[in-house]
Amino acid sequence: MSIDDTFHDLGLTLPEPMQTASLPFDLTRIDGQVLYLSGHVPTEADGSIAKPLGKVGAEVSPEQAYEAARKVALGLFASIHQAVGSLDRVEAWLKVFGMVNVAPGFNAIPPVINGCSDLILQVFGKEVGAHTRSAVGMAELPFGVPVEIEALVKIRL
């Protein structure tokens, strides 16, 4: 069974890639077999920024932030699909770097980024989806989003 089939069997739908027309960078960059994914924020199906906005531990609950990280994973999948044509071209997830917009005193950062990691593992399985990861708290993130995540994946040529 292909990754694309697994994705659809799980009832998941790729959103439109994140809207970046006004930003001076690309969402993806390929160098050899490595696909670099710029920082992605949670998006809706149309590629617009998802709500809620705000700091985790204040305006945004840890549960809402976990769901936001899942939305980021879906956005990463959409960017991969757009860049290489199929999720089946992912040979390995190499690195996930998660940033959480934290309220003072909030330090349950890794469980928030688990929203992304859990979905990667669910869709790609342990053999392809296992990855290294960092999860850090930030004083602010762009547009007031609760989570931003970037990644590196190895692709099949």
C-alpha positions in Angstrom: 0.0 0.0 0.0 1.3 3.4 -0.9 1.7 6.3 1.5 -0.8 8.3 -0.6 -3.3 5.4 -0.1 -2.6 5.2 3.6 -3.1 8.9 3.9 -6.5 8.7 2.2 -7.5 5.5 4.2 -7.0 7.5 7.4 -9.6 10.0 6.1 -7.0 12.8 5.7 -7.1 15.4 3.0 -4.1 17.5 1.9 -4.8 21.2 2.3 -3.7 23.7 -0.2 0.0 24.6 0.4 0.5 27.5 2.8 -0.1 30.9 1.2 3.2 32.6 0.8 2.9 34.9 -2.1 4.0 37.9 -0.1 7.0 36.2 1.5 10.5 36.4 0.1 11.3 32.7 0.4 10.3 29.3 -0.9 8.4 26.7 1.1 10.7 23.9 -0.2 14.2 23.5 -1.6 15.7 20.3 -2.9 19.4 19.6 -2.7 20.2 16.1 -4.0 18.0 13.7 -2.0 17.2 16.2 0.8 14.0 18.2 0.7 14.2 21.2 3.0 10.8 22.4 4.3 10.6 26.0 5.5 8.9 26.8 8.8 5.2 26.0 8.3 2.3 27.4 10.4 -1.1 25.8 11.0 -3.3 26.2 8.0 -6.9 25.5 7.0 -7.8 23.5 3.9 -7.5 26.6 1.7 -3.9 27.3 2.9 -4.9 30.3 5.1 -3.6 30.6 8.6 -5.7 28.5 11.1 -7.0 29.7 14.4 -6.8 29.8 17.3 -3.9 32.3 17.5 -2.0 33.2 20.6 0.3 31.8 23.2 0.1 28.2 24.4 -0.7 28.2 28.1 -2.7 31.5 27.8 -5.0 32.0 24.8 -4.4 28.5 23.4 -4.7 25.3 25.4 -2.1 22.5 25.1 -4.8 20.4 23.3 -5.5 23.1 20.8 -1.8 23.5 20.2 -1.4 19.7 19.7 -4.2 20.0 17.0 -2.4 23.0 15.5 0.8 20.9 15.2 -1.2 18.2 13.4 -2.4 20.9 11.0 1.2 21.9 10.4 2.1 18.2 9.6 -0.7 18.2 7.0 0.7 21.4 5.5 4.2 19.9 5.4 2.7 16.9 3.6 1.0 19.3 1.1 4.4 21.0 0.4 6.1 17.7 -0.1 3.4 16.6 -2.5 3.7 19.9 -4.4 7.5 19.7 -4.5 7.9 16.1 -5.6 4.5 14.9 -6.8 3.8 12.1 -4.3 4.2 11.4 -0.6 5.5 8.0 -1.8 8.8 9.7 -2.8 9.6 10.3 0.9 12.3 7.8 1.8 12.9 9.0 5.3 11.9 11.9 7.7 15.3 13.2 8.9 14.5 16.1 11.2 11.6 18.0 12.7 12.2 21.3 14.4 9.2 22.5 16.3 8.7 26.0 17.8 5.9 26.8 20.3 4.7 30.3 21.1 4.6 30.0 24.9 3.1 32.0 27.7 5.4 32.7 30.6 5.9 29.6 32.6 4.5 27.1 30.0 7.0 24.3 29.5 5.1 21.3 28.2 6.5 22.0 24.8 7.3 18.4 23.6 3.7 17.2 23.9 2.6 20.0 21.7 5.0 19.1 18.9 3.9 15.5 19.3 0.9 16.5 17.3 3.1 16.7 14.3 5.4 13.7 15.1 2.4 11.5 15.9 0.8 12.2 12.5 4.0 11.7 10.6 4.4 8.3 12.3 0.8 7.4 11.7 0.9 8.2 8.0 4.5 7.0 7.1 5.0 4.3 9.7 8.1 3.9 11.9 10.5 2.9 9.2 10.1 6.0 7.1 8.5 8.4 9.7 11.0 8.0 12.6 12.9 11.3 12.8 15.1 13.4 15.0 13.5 16.3 16.6 13.8 19.5 18.6 10.9 21.2 20.4 11.6 24.7 21.8 9.5 27.5 23.3 9.6 30.9 21.7 8.5 34.3 23.0 6.7 35.1 19.7 6.0 33.5 16.4 4.9 35.0 13.1 1.3 36.2 12.8 0.7 35.1 16.5 0.4 31.4 15.6 0.8 28.9 18.4 3.2 26.6 16.5 5.7 26.7 13.7 7.5 23.6 12.4 10.2 23.1 9.8 11.6 19.7 8.6 14.1 17.8 6.5 13.1 14.7 4.5 15.1 12.4 2.3 13.4 11.8 -1.1 13.7 9.0 -3.7 15.2 10.2 -6.9 
